[in-house]
Amino acid sequence: MADLTHLGSSRCDCSNLPTTQKMRTKKTKKSLRNQRPVAVQKTNDESSVSKVSAAKLGYFGENPFLMHHFVSRKARRSPLVNRGYWLRVNSVRCILRQWFSDSAPDEKSRLAGRQVLSVGAGYDDSFFALRAEGLLSERDTYVELDFENVVRAKRAVIESTAELSELLGEKTGEAVPTVDSLSHIPCASRSTPAADTVTTVATTALGSSETFGGGPGTRRSHAIHTSQYHLMSCDIRDLKQLYSSLVQSGILCLQKPLLVLAECVFHYIRPLDSNRFLSWCLSTFAERGVHVFAFEQTAPHGETDAFASVMLRTLSDRSSPLLGLAQYAHGPAQRDRFTALHFECCEVRTGAQMWRALVASERLRIQLLEPFDEDAEWVEAGNHYCFVLASSSVASARTPLHLIADEPATDPALAVAPTASTDRLSAKPLGGLGIGGRHALSAIHRWGHSSVQLPRSNIALVFGGNHSARSDELLRFSLEDGSCALVEKQAGSRPSARVFHSAVLMPTTAHGLAMVVFGGRAGPTKPRNDVHLFVPTHDECLAGTWHQLEFDTDTATPTPRWKHDAVLLEVDQRAMMCVFGGRLDLARVTEELWLLDAASLEWTRLCSTGAEECWPAARCSHTLTQLSPTRALLYGGQTAAGELLNDVWLIELHIDGTDQCVTAHWKDLSVRLAHPLPAIFAHAAVAVAPSQSTAISSAAPGWFSEVYISGGSTERGTNARSLLCLRVGEEDVPPVGSSSGPSLHWRPLDVHLSQCALLLHHRMHSLVISSDQAEPRQRADCSSIESVSSGADEAADATSHPIRLCTVGGGGNCFAFGSFWDPPITIERS
């Protein structure tokens, strides 16, 4: 298992400190331990505010939601956070509704009633929502445990709110049992075999005086007891207290099945303590069956996990470190945990899987509630939380998670992927820039930007993107040493701040060589379709002039869009910017193909010529990569419904012989693949000449390009340790529109992460290659973003140049924990 203890660690080594400093450090550690219960309690407060934010916007529909009674501070959260908390609450409610439905495992359980023990319940309103829906019978029991302060505050709100008091029912007397010795507990000794096998994390646990709740006297003052509902403060690590307070008191019955509910609880205490609690539950309630439903954070990408590093660091800074994450970092580890504790059944689903399992109409309802354009971040966040359902026995197992279909353990495409190349590529930050989030925000730290490489140069122009906010900056970035500076001398009116636009380096007749910026968006509901040209007036791009193109109102132009892609192609000696796809609004994506002529600077839309002609599906967040002056490769993307695509298309421009109109011919290359490519979106791609790569062996002579795919998001999140290498076709093949044509092979390449031990390539970043790898392929009047080579003429020089790729920017929002910014990274093989 990957070592995650270094991520976000707050430990300090005081072995070499002077004695006085050691004493000061010990006091600091004690102070931090005293802060942890309060800090963990604050996570409940923040969580409650987020849930109320989602409810106010209609995420919960007509279902009862009463948590607003417990929250005095109102705040509108981001759409990403609102959706995440809705999924969490909705999944828990689905489990509880099934648990208290009439479909009990057997007749005896149905007659006896059912029980819920909610640990770390906070201000959860599930009991009151279930009562409002009429799902609780008089035989059912609902118990909530939490900190003393939380219990006291929750009781005060319940007693002062008529709606909650009415749903609560009539109170019974306070139940404060006598604490017997531990020997009376019929299960759990202080050390169970399963618990002894657990290795604790290095972080110091909470002291014995820092209980999860208060003592018996506190419970007498602040607990609530009715025939169905019990609100108490109790430390789940104190098994003797648990048994006397819950079992000997008669609150929980050994003859009823029990569901233990834990939302983000177990990771905040030591694994040794959480496993002892689970073992106690299993052995104490074994007769009628015990079930555990937990919601926990994960770090599925190990030590290269950028999201987890931000999450751990943020929570550690708030004095609430995740003590259990290092040991149970992903779903399989959680499954192994419950197996080791002798639970016979255990199902684990990520948040992303739970989202995909929703009925399509419900997903659409959520998608339309508020502007949302963080699809890649949503997938990443969903893969960093998991839902776990464990049952004590197969016979008694109630599996509310049956509502989602079983999914394979690995990506279907990667499960049958060709063998990875033996080549290992090394990766390191360029120019000594630090890992995103650990140092001050560098000028190049951004995502959703555009990037073009100047011909025969190590200089790239970077425009726009998200740099803590949407930016209108134009940067001059050195691919050689990582230096970055603003292009200060900019005449004309530059484009407004935007993200997810495109940029192409194009030789125009009117202005010469220019960077053409098209589209993008300001806010999620403010797409653009304006076209701006930046014309350098200095060889090193230290200065230049902006020009905005104006079009007649009766001239056809592309509708505003973002998350499209553009590439420079030519036909009959005419250079054209080719724009495909993109998102038109929050509910629609397009399959439109538009050409901007470099000579006339006018738009032309190309359409399918017939029903039988192949044409790619509508999509956004794909890549369109130049292979040769007349050909480009389309890969991946996302549909309007959120489905990820893995198809690969070759496009070639032609001149129609009849009326001399430009036509586009598409060919689906993915249908010939023996192994399907991974479905991916928000990735980056660059074409490299075959003379600079031998990554795929036994390639036929005449292959003209290899395309490297980095970053992006699959259904299982990002992949920080590999690139995809696609090798495409032969130059001397029949025309693309014929029955035969270029072939496609692909292979994953392992990447050795040197000092950069977090995320290698995040989403929405641009990837360019430096000019010491390959001369940009261009005609006298044509330049391209990517550097390519004919391949055939340089085949004899196949090993004379190393591979050297360079990423520019990248990053994303890590749910509610902050942002991660990728540094520029060089990927090379000498």
C-alpha positions in Angstrom: 0.0 0.0 0.0 1.3 3.5 -0.8 2.6 5.5 2.1 0.4 8.4 2.6 1.6 9.4 6.1 3.7 12.2 4.7 0.7 13.9 3.0 -0.6 16.7 5.2 1.3 15.4 8.2 1.4 17.7 11.2 3.9 15.7 13.2 7.2 17.2 14.3 10.4 15.3 15.2 11.7 16.8 18.4 14.5 14.2 19.0 17.2 16.6 18.1 15.8 19.7 19.9 17.2 21.3 23.0 15.5 20.3 26.3 13.6 23.6 26.6 12.4 23.4 23.1 11.3 19.8 23.6 9.2 21.0 26.6 7.7 23.7 24.4 7.0 21.2 21.7 5.3 18.9 24.1 3.1 21.7 25.3 2.3 22.5 21.7 1.3 18.9 21.0 -0.9 18.8 24.1 -2.5 22.1 23.0 -3.2 20.6 19.6 -4.7 17.5 21.1 -7.0 19.7 23.2 -8.1 21.5 20.0 -9.0 18.4 18.1 -12.5 17.7 19.5 -13.4 21.3 18.9 -11.9 21.2 15.4 -13.7 18.0 14.5 -16.9 19.5 15.8 -16.4 22.4 13.4 -16.4 20.0 10.5 -20.0 19.2 11.6 -20.8 22.9 11.6 -19.4 23.4 8.1 -21.1 20.3 6.8 -24.4 21.4 8.1 -24.1 24.8 6.4 -23.3 23.1 3.1 -26.3 20.8 3.4 -28.6 23.7 4.1 -27.1 25.5 1.1 -28.1 22.6 -1.1 -31.5 22.4 0.4 -32.2 26.1 -0.2 -31.6 25.6 -3.9 -34.0 22.7 -4.2 -31.6 19.8 -4.3 -33.8 17.7 -2.0 -37.0 18.4 -3.9 -40.2 17.7 -2.0 -38.5 15.4 0.5 -38.5 16.6 4.1 -35.4 18.5 5.1 -35.3 20.1 8.5 -31.6 20.8 9.2 -32.1 24.5 8.6 -33.5 24.6 12.1 -30.0 23.8 13.4 -28.0 26.3 11.3 -28.0 29.9 12.1 -25.3 30.9 9.7 -26.4 30.7 6.1 -24.0 30.7 3.2 -24.3 29.8 -0.4 -21.8 27.1 -1.4 -20.3 26.5 -4.8 -22.3 24.2 -7.2 -19.6 21.5 -6.7 -20.1 21.5 -2.9 -23.8 21.6 -3.1 -24.0 18.6 -5.4 -21.5 16.7 -3.3 -23.5 17.1 -0.1 -26.8 16.3 -1.8 -25.3 13.0 -3.0 -24.1 12.2 0.5 -27.4 13.0 2.1 -29.5 11.4 -0.6 -27.4 8.1 -0.4 -27.8 8.0 3.4 -31.6 8.6 3.2 -31.9 5.9 0.6 -30.3 3.4 3.0 -32.4 4.5 5.9 -35.7 4.3 3.9 -34.9 0.8 2.9 -33.9 -0.1 6.4 -37.1 1.0 7.9 -39.3 -0.2 5.1 -41.6 -3.2 5.4 -39.1 -5.4 3.4 -37.3 -6.7 6.5 -35.1 -9.8 6.1 -37.6 -12.0 7.8 -40.9 -12.0 9.7 -39.3 -12.0 13.1 -37.2 -8.9 12.3 -40.2 -7.1 10.9 -42.2 -7.8 14.1 -39.3 -6.9 16.4 -38.5 -3.6 14.8 -35.2 -2.2 13.7 -32.5 0.0 15.2 -30.1 2.6 14.0 -27.0 3.7 15.9 -25.8 7.0 14.3 -22.3 7.8 15.6 -21.0 11.3 15.1 -24.5 12.3 14.1 -24.0 16.0 14.4 -27.0 18.1 13.3 -28.3 15.3 11.1 -32.1 15.5 10.7 -32.6 12.0 9.3 -34.7 10.9 12.2 -37.1 13.8 11.9 -37.3 13.4 8.1 -38.2 9.7 8.5 -40.8 10.6 11.1 -42.2 13.2 8.7 -42.4 10.5 6.0 -44.2 8.1 8.3 -41.5 5.4 7.9 -40.8 4.7 11.6 -43.0 2.3 13.5 -43.4 2.2 17.3 -41.1 -0.7 17.5 -38.2 1.1 15.8 -35.3 2.8 17.6 -33.0 5.6 16.5 -30.0 6.5 18.6 -27.6 9.4 17.9 -24.2 9.9 19.6 -21.9 12.9 19.4 -19.9 15.5 21.3 -21.3 16.9 24.5 -21.5 20.5 23.0 -23.2 19.2 19.9 -25.8 17.2 21.9 -26.4 20.2 24.1 -26.9 22.6 21.2 -29.1 20.1 19.3 -31.3 19.5 22.2 -31.8 23.2 22.7 -32.9 23.6 19.1 -35.2 20.6 19.2 -37.0 21.8 22.4 -37.4 25.3 21.1 -38.7 24.4 17.6 -42.3 23.4 17.4 -42.0 21.4 14.2 -39.1 19.3 15.7 -40.7 18.9 19.1 -43.9 17.6 17.5 -42.0 15.0 15.4 -39.9 14.0 18.4 -42.8 12.7 20.4 -43.3 12.4 24.2 -40.1 12.2 26.2 -39.3 9.4 28.7 -37.2 9.6 31.8 -33.5 10.1 31.6 -31.6 6.8 31.2 -28.3 6.9 33.0 -27.3 3.3 33.8 -24.8 2.1 36.3 -21.4 1.5 34.7 -20.5 -2.2 35.2 -17.1 -3.7 34.7 -15.9 -4.6 31.3 -16.2 -8.3 32.0 -20.0 -8.0 31.7 -19.6 -7.1 28.0 -20.5 -10.3 26.1 -18.3 -9.6 23.1 -15.5 -7.6 23.1 -12.5 -7.8 25.2 -10.3 -4.7 25.3 -8.2 -6.2 22.5 -9.8 -8.3 19.8 -7.7 -10.5 17.5 -8.8 -8.5 14.5 -8.0 -5.2 16.2 -4.6 -6.4 17.2 -3.6 -6.9 13.6 -4.3 -3.3 12.8 -1.2 -1.0 12.5 -1.9 2.4 13.9 -0.9 5.6 12.1 1.9 7.7 13.5 -0.3 10.6 14.6 -1.0 10.8 18.3 -4.5 9.8 19.3 -6.9 11.9 21.3 -6.2 11.7 25.1 -8.5 9.8 27.4 -9.9 13.0 28.8 -10.8 14.3 25.3 -13.8 12.1 25.0 -16.2 11.8 22.0 -18.8 13.1 24.4 -19.3 13.8 28.1 -19.6 11.6 31.1 -22.7 10.2 32.8 -23.5 13.5 34.5 -23.4 15.3 31.2 -25.8 12.8 29.7 -28.3 13.4 32.5 -28.3 17.1 31.7 -28.4 17.1 27.9 -29.6 13.8 26.6 -33.0 13.3 25.0 -34.9 10.0 25.4 -38.3 9.1 23.8 -39.7 5.7 23.0 -38.1 5.9 19.5 -35.3 8.5 19.7 -32.3 8.9 21.9 -29.7 11.7 21.7 -26.7 11.2 23.9 -23.0 12.1 24.3 -20.8 9.0 24.4 -17.3 8.1 23.5 -17.3 5.2 20.9 -13.8 4.3 22.0 -15.0 3.5 25.5 -16.6 0.1 25.1 -17.5 -0.2 28.7 -19.4 3.0 28.6 -21.0 2.0 25.3 -22.3 -1.2 26.7 -23.7 0.3 29.9 -25.2 3.3 28.2 -26.8 1.5 25.2 -27.3 -2.1 26.0 -27.7 -2.5 29.8 -29.9 0.6 29.8 -32.2 -1.1 27.3 -31.9 1.6 24.7 -30.6 -0.9 22.2 -32.0 -4.4 22.1 -29.9 -7.5 21.3 -33.0 -9.1 19.7 -33.3 -6.5 17.0 -31.1 -6.0 13.9 -28.9 -3.0 14.1 -27.7 -0.6 11.5 -24.6 1.5 12.5 -24.5 4.8 10.5 -21.2 6.7 10.4 -20.7 9.7 8.1 -17.0 10.7 8.0 -16.3 9.4 11.5 -13.9 6.5 11.6 -11.0 8.4 9.8 -11.0 11.0 12.6 -10.0 8.4 15.3 -7.2 5.8 15.3 -7.8 2.7 13.2 -7.2 0.6 16.3 -10.1 2.4 18.1 -12.5 2.3 15.2 -11.8 -1.4 14.6 -12.4 -2.2 18.3 -15.7 -0.4 18.1 -16.7 -2.3 14.9 -15.7 -5.6 16.5 -17.8 -4.7 19.6 -20.8 -4.0 17.4 -20.4 -7.2 15.5 -20.1 -9.5 18.6 -22.7 -7.7 20.7 -25.5 -7.7 18.1 -24.5 -10.9 16.3 -27.8 -12.7 17.2 -30.0 -10.6 15.0 -27.4 -9.2 12.7 -25.4 -6.0 12.5 -24.9 -3.8 9.5 -22.5 -0.9 9.1 -23.0 1.9 6.6 -20.1 4.3 6.5 -19.1 7.3 4.3 -15.4 7.9 4.3 -12.7 9.9 2.5 -10.3 8.1 0.3 -6.9 8.6 -1.5 -7.1 6.2 -4.4 -4.0 7.5 -6.3 -1.6 6.9 -3.4 1.4 9.2 -3.0 0.7 11.0 -6.3 -2.8 12.0 -5.2 -3.1 15.7 -5.5 -6.7 15.9 -4.3 -5.8 13.9 -1.2 -2.8 16.0 -0.5 -5.0 19.2 -0.5 -7.6 17.5 1.6 -5.2 16.2 4.2 -3.3 19.4 4.4 -6.4 21.5 4.9 -7.9 19.2 7.6 -4.5 19.0 9.4 -4.3 22.8 9.3 -7.7 22.8 11.0 -6.4 20.5 13.7 -8.7 17.7 12.5 -6.3 15.2 10.7 -7.6 12.1 9.1 -5.9 9.5 11.3 -7.3 6.5 9.5 -6.8 7.5 5.9 -3.3 6.2 5.5 -4.3 2.7 6.4 -7.7 2.6 4.6 -6.9 4.8 1.6 -9.3 3.2 -0.9 -12.3 0.9 -1.4 -10.4 -2.4 -1.5 -8.7 -1.5 1.8 -12.1 -0.9 3.3 -13.3 -4.2 2.1 -10.3 -6.0 3.5 -10.8 -4.2 6.8 -14.3 -5.5 7.3 -13.3 -9.0 6.1 -10.5 -9.0 8.7 -13.1 -8.0 11.4 -15.2 -11.0 10.4 -18.0 -9.3 8.6 -19.2 -11.7 5.9 -20.5 -9.2 3.4 -19.0 -5.9 2.4 -19.8 -3.7 -0.6 -17.9 -0.5 -1.5 -19.0 2.1 -4.0 -17.3 5.4 -4.8 -19.3 8.7 -4.9 -18.8 8.7 -8.6 -20.4 5.2 -8.9 -23.3 6.3 -6.8 -23.8 9.3 -9.1 -23.8 7.2 -12.2 -26.2 4.8 -10.7 -28.9 7.4 -10.3 -31.9 7.4 -12.6 -31.1 9.6 -15.6 -34.1 11.9 -14.9 -32.8 12.5 -11.3 -29.3 13.3 -12.6 -30.8 15.7 -15.1 -32.9 17.4 -12.4 -29.8 18.0 -10.3 -27.8 19.2 -13.3 -30.4 21.9 -14.1 -30.7 23.3 -10.6 -27.8 25.8 -10.9 -25.0 26.5 -13.4 -22.4 23.8 -13.1 -19.3 23.5 -15.2 -16.9 21.5 -12.9 -17.5 18.0 -14.4 -13.8 16.9 -14.1 -13.6 18.2 -10.5 -16.9 16.4 -9.8 -15.6 13.1 -11.0 -12.4 13.6 -9.0 -14.3 14.5 -5.9 -16.6 11.5 -6.3 -13.6 9.2 -6.5 -12.2 10.5 -3.2 -15.2 9.4 -1.1 -16.7 6.0 -0.7 -19.8 4.4 0.7 -19.3 1.1 2.6 -22.0 -1.4 3.5 -20.9 -4.3 5.7 -23.1 -7.1 7.1 -22.4 -9.5 9.9 -23.6 -12.6 7.9 -24.8 -13.5 4.5 -28.1 -14.8 5.8 -28.9 -11.5 7.6 -27.4 -9.2 5.0 -29.7 -6.4 3.8 -27.9 -4.8 1.0 -29.4 -1.4 0.3 -26.6 -0.8 -2.2 -28.2 -3.3 -4.5 -29.8 -0.3 -6.2 -26.5 0.2 -8.1 -25.2 -2.4 -10.5 -21.9 -4.1 -9.7 -19.0 -2.5 -11.6 -15.7 -4.1 -12.6 -12.8 -3.4 -10.3 -10.9 -1.7 -13.1 -11.7 0.5 -16.1 -13.1 -1.8 -18.8 -10.7 -0.4 -21.3 -7.6 -0.7 -19.1 -8.6 -4.2 -18.1 -7.8 -5.4 -21.7 -5.2 -2.7 -22.5 -2.1 -3.7 -24.4 1.0 -4.4 -22.3 2.6 -1.2 -21.2 5.9 -0.3 -22.9 9.1 -1.2 -21.1 10.2 2.4 -21.7 10.1 4.5 -18.5 9.6 8.2 -18.8 10.8 10.5 -16.0 8.9 13.6 -14.9 9.9 16.5 -12.8 8.9 20.1 -12.3 10.4 22.5 -14.9 12.7 25.2 -13.7 12.5 24.2 -10.0 9.0 25.4 -9.6 7.3 23.8 -6.5 4.3 21.6 -6.3 1.0 23.4 -6.7 -0.5 24.5 -3.3 2.8 24.2 -1.4 4.3 27.5 -2.5 3.1 30.9 -3.5 0.9 30.9 -6.6 3.1 31.3 -9.6 2.0 33.2 -12.7 1.9 30.0 -14.7 -0.4 28.3 -12.2 -3.7 28.2 -14.0 -6.1 25.9 -15.7 -8.6 26.2 -18.6 -6.2 28.3 -20.5 -4.8 28.1 -24.1 -1.2 27.7 -25.2 0.6 27.9 -28.5 4.3 27.3 -29.3 6.1 29.7 -31.5 7.8 28.1 -34.5 11.4 27.1 -34.1 11.4 28.4 -30.6 11.3 27.4 -26.9 8.7 30.1 -26.2 5.0 29.5 -25.7 2.3 32.1 -25.5 -0.3 31.3 -22.7 -3.6 33.2 -22.6 -6.4 33.4 -20.0 -7.5 30.5 -17.8 -8.4 30.3 -14.1 -5.6 31.9 -12.0 -7.5 32.0 -8.7 -10.0 33.9 -10.8 -10.7 34.1 -14.5 -7.8 35.8 -16.2 -7.2 38.0 -19.3 -3.4 37.8 -19.0 -1.1 37.0 -21.8 2.1 35.2 -20.7 5.4 34.5 -22.4 6.6 31.2 -21.0 9.9 29.6 -21.6 9.8 25.8 -22.2 13.5 25.7 -21.6 13.9 27.0 -18.1 10.3 27.5 -16.9 10.5 31.3 -16.6 7.3 33.1 -17.1 6.4 36.8 -17.6 3.5 39.0 -18.6 3.6 40.4 -22.2 3.5 43.9 -21.0 3.4 45.8 -24.2 0.0 44.9 -25.7 -1.6 47.4 -28.0 -5.2 47.2 -29.1 -8.2 45.8 -27.1 -7.3 42.4 -25.7 -10.0 39.7 -25.0 -12.0 39.7 -21.8 -11.1 37.3 -19.1 -12.2 33.7 -19.9 -11.6 30.0 -19.6 -12.0 27.0 -21.8 -11.3 28.9 -25.0 -9.0 27.8 -27.9 -6.0 29.3 -29.5 -4.2 28.5 -32.8 -1.1 30.0 -34.3 -2.2 30.9 -37.9 -0.5 32.8 -40.8 -3.1 35.4 -41.8 -2.9 37.3 -45.0 -3.9 40.6 -43.4 -1.8 40.4 -40.2 0.9 37.8 -40.7 1.6 35.2 -38.1 -1.0 35.6 -35.3 -2.3 33.8 -32.3 -6.1 33.4 -32.9 -8.2 33.2 -29.7 -11.8 31.9 -30.1 -14.7 31.4 -27.8 -14.5 30.3 -24.1 -16.7 31.6 -21.3 -16.8 34.1 -18.6 -19.3 32.8 -16.1 -21.0 29.3 -16.6 -23.8 31.0 -18.4 -21.7 33.5 -20.4 -20.2 31.7 -23.4 -18.3 33.7 -26.1 -17.9 33.5 -29.8 -15.6 36.4 -30.4 -12.4 36.1 -32.3 -9.2 37.9 -31.3 -5.8 38.0 -33.0 -2.6 38.7 -31.2 0.2 39.7 -33.7 3.7 39.7 -32.2 5.7 42.7 -33.1 8.9 41.3 -31.6 10.8 38.1 -32.4 10.7 37.0 -28.8 7.1 38.1 -28.3 7.9 40.8 -25.8 5.3 43.0 -27.5 2.3 42.8 -29.8 -1.0 44.1 -31.0 -4.5 42.7 -30.4 -7.1 42.8 -33.2 -10.8 41.8 -32.8 -12.5 40.4 -35.9 -15.8 42.0 -36.8 -18.4 40.0 -38.8 -21.5 41.2 -40.6 -24.7 40.5 -38.9 -26.0 38.5 -41.8 -22.8 36.4 -41.9 -23.0 32.9 -40.4 -20.7 32.6 -37.4 -20.4 29.8 -34.7 -22.7 30.1 -31.8 -21.0 30.9 -28.5 -19.2 27.9 -27.0 -16.5 26.7 -24.7 -14.6 23.4 -24.0 -14.3 23.0 -27.8 -10.9 22.5 -29.5 -9.3 24.0 -32.6 -6.4 23.1 -34.8 -4.7 24.5 -37.9 -5.2 22.6 -41.1 -4.7 23.4 -44.8 -6.3 22.4 -48.1 -5.1 23.4 -51.5 -2.4 25.7 -50.1 -5.0 27.5 -47.9 -4.6 27.6 -44.1 -7.7 27.3 -42.0 -8.5 27.2 -38.3 -10.7 24.1 -37.7 -13.0 24.3 -34.7 -15.0 21.2 -33.6 -17.5 20.6 -30.9 -17.9 22.4 -27.6 -20.5 23.2 -25.0 -23.2 25.6 -26.1 -24.9 25.9 -22.7 -25.3 23.9 -19.5 -27.6 21.3 -21.2 -26.2 21.1 -24.8 -23.0 20.2 -26.6 -22.5 20.3 -30.4 -21.0 18.4 -33.2 -20.5 21.5 -35.4 -17.4 21.9 -37.5 -16.4 25.4 -38.5 -13.5 26.7 -40.5 -11.9 30.2 -40.3 -10.1 31.0 -43.5 -6.6 32.6 -42.9 -6.9 34.7 -46.0 -10.4 36.0 -45.9 -10.9 35.7 -42.1 -14.5 34.4 -42.8 -16.3 31.5 -41.2 -17.6 28.5 -43.0 -19.6 25.7 -41.5 -19.1 22.2 -42.8 -21.9 19.7 -42.5 -22.4 16.0 -43.1 -23.3 15.4 -46.8 -25.5 12.4 -46.2 -27.1 10.1 -43.7 -24.5 7.4 -44.4 -21.5 9.6 -43.8 -19.7 9.0 -40.6 -19.6 12.0 -38.3 -18.5 12.2 -34.6 -21.1 12.6 -31.9 -21.6 15.9 -30.2 -19.1 16.5 -27.4 -17.0 18.8 -25.3 -13.7 18.6 -23.5 -12.1 16.5 -26.2 -8.8 17.0 -28.1 -8.2 17.8 -31.7 -4.5 17.3 -32.6 -2.7 18.1 -35.9 -1.0 15.1 -37.5 -0.1 16.6 -40.8 -1.0 19.9 -42.6 -4.2 18.2 -43.8 -5.1 15.8 -41.1 -6.0 15.9 -37.4 -7.0 13.4 -34.7 -10.1 13.7 -32.5 -10.1 11.7 -29.2 -12.4 11.4 -26.2 -14.7 14.0 -24.7 -18.0 14.2 -22.8 -21.6 14.2 -24.0 -24.3 16.5 -22.8 -25.5 13.7 -20.5 -22.1 13.4 -18.9 -21.2 10.1 -20.7 -17.4 9.8 -21.3 -16.2 9.0 -24.9 -13.3 6.9 -26.0 -13.7 7.0 -29.8 -10.9 8.2 -32.1 -11.6 10.0 -35.4 -9.3 11.1 -38.2 -10.4 14.3 -40.1 -9.0 15.4 -43.5 -10.0 18.4 -45.5 -10.6 18.2 -49.3 -11.6 20.4 -52.1 -14.8 19.3 -53.9 -14.0 19.0 -57.6 -17.4 20.4 -58.7 -17.8 23.7 -57.0 -14.4 24.0 -55.3 -16.0 23.9 -51.8 -14.0 22.6 -48.8 -15.4 19.3 -47.5 -14.4 17.3 -44.4 -14.0 13.5 -44.4 -14.2 11.7 -41.0 -13.0 8.2 -40.4 -13.6 6.3 -37.1 -10.3 4.6 -36.3 -11.5 3.2 -33.0 -13.6 0.5 -34.7 -10.4 -1.2 -35.7 -8.9 -1.3 -32.2 -8.3 -4.7 -30.7 -8.3 -3.0 -27.3 -10.6 -0.1 -26.7 -9.1 3.1 -25.4 -10.0 4.5 -22.0 -13.0 6.9 -22.0 -11.5 10.3 -21.1 -12.2 14.0 -21.1 -10.5 17.2 -20.1 -7.2 15.8 -21.2 -4.3 17.2 -23.3 -2.7 15.9 -26.5 0.4 16.6 -28.6 1.7 15.0 -31.8 5.4 13.9 -31.9 7.3 12.7 -34.9 8.0 9.0 -35.0 11.8 9.7 -35.4 11.7 10.8 -31.7 9.8 7.9 -30.2 10.3 4.1 -30.3 7.6 3.6 -27.7 5.7 1.2 -29.9 7.7 -1.6 -31.3 7.2 -3.5 -34.6 5.7 -0.4 -36.3 5.4 -0.6 -40.0 7.6 1.8 -42.1 6.0 5.1 -43.1 4.0 5.8 -39.9 3.7 9.6 -39.7 2.8 10.5 -36.1 2.4 9.5 -32.5 0.0 11.4 -30.2 0.7 11.5 -26.5 -2.3 11.9 -24.2 -1.8 13.2 -20.7 -3.9 14.2 -17.7 -7.7 14.3 -18.0 -10.3 12.4 -16.1 -11.8 8.9 -16.6 -14.7 7.5 -14.7 -12.2 6.5 -12.0 -10.5 9.9 -11.7 -7.1 11.0 -12.9 -4.2 8.7 -13.7 -0.9 10.3 -12.5 1.5 7.6 -13.5 1.0 7.0 -17.2 0.7 8.5 -20.6 -1.3 7.1 -23.5 0.7 6.8 -26.8 -1.4 6.6 -30.0 0.4 5.7 -33.2 -1.5 6.7 -36.2 -1.5 5.4 -39.8 0.8 5.6 -42.8 1.3 8.6 -45.1 1.0 6.6 -48.3 -2.4 5.1 -47.5 -5.6 5.5 -49.7 -7.8 8.5 -49.1 -9.5 8.8 -45.8 -13.0 8.4 -47.3 -12.1 5.0 -48.8 -12.7 1.6 -47.3 -9.1 1.3 -46.1 -7.0 3.9 -44.5 -4.7 4.8 -41.6 -4.6 2.3 -38.7 -4.3 3.1 -35.0 -2.3 1.4 -32.2 -2.0 2.5 -28.7 -0.1 1.6 -25.5 0.1 3.0 -22.0 3.5 4.3 -21.0 4.6 4.3 -17.3 5.9 7.6 -16.0 8.5 7.7 -13.2 7.6 10.5 -10.9 10.9 11.9 -9.6 10.7 14.6 -7.0 7.2 15.4 -8.2 5.3 12.9 -6.0 1.8 14.3 -6.4 -0.4 14.6 -9.5 1.5 14.5 -12.7 -1.0 15.9 -15.1 -4.2 17.5 -13.9 -7.1 18.4 -16.0 -7.7 21.2 -18.5 -4.1 21.9 -19.2 -2.3 22.5 -22.4 0.6 20.3 -23.5 3.3 21.6 -25.8 6.7 20.2 -26.8 9.9 22.2 -26.9 11.7 22.9 -30.1 14.8 20.9 -29.3 12.7 17.7 -29.9 11.4 18.5 -33.3 11.1 21.3 -35.8 7.6 22.5 -36.2 6.2 21.1 -39.4 5.1 24.0 -41.6 4.8 25.2 -45.1 6.2 28.6 -46.1 2.9 30.1 -45.2 1.7 27.8 -42.4 2.5 27.3 -38.7 1.0 24.9 -36.2 0.5 24.6 -32.5 2.0 21.2 -32.3 5.4 20.1 -33.7 5.1 17.1 -36.2 7.3 15.5 -38.7 6.8 13.6 -42.0 8.3 10.5 -40.4 9.2 8.8 -43.7 12.1 11.2 -44.4 13.4 10.9 -40.8 12.9 7.2 -40.2 16.6 6.5 -40.3 17.1 9.0 -37.5 14.7 7.2 -35.2 16.8 7.3 -32.0 18.8 10.5 -32.5 16.5 12.7 -30.4 15.1 12.1 -26.9 11.4 12.5 -26.1 10.8 15.7 -24.1 7.2 16.8 -23.4 6.3 19.8 -21.3 3.0 20.5 -19.6 1.8 24.1 -19.0 -0.5 24.7 -16.1 -3.2 22.4 -14.9 -5.1 22.0 -11.7 -8.6 22.2 -10.3 -10.8 22.7 -7.3 -10.6 19.9 -4.7 -14.1 20.1 -3.5 -14.3 22.3 -0.4 -10.6 21.9 0.5 -9.0 24.4 -1.8 -7.3 24.4 -5.2 -4.4 22.4 -6.6 -2.1 24.0 -9.1 0.2 21.9 -11.3 3.6 23.2 -11.9 5.0 23.0 -15.4 6.3 19.5 -15.8 8.9 18.0 -18.2 8.4 14.4 -19.2 11.4 12.9 -21.0 13.2 9.8 -22.0 16.9 10.2 -22.9 
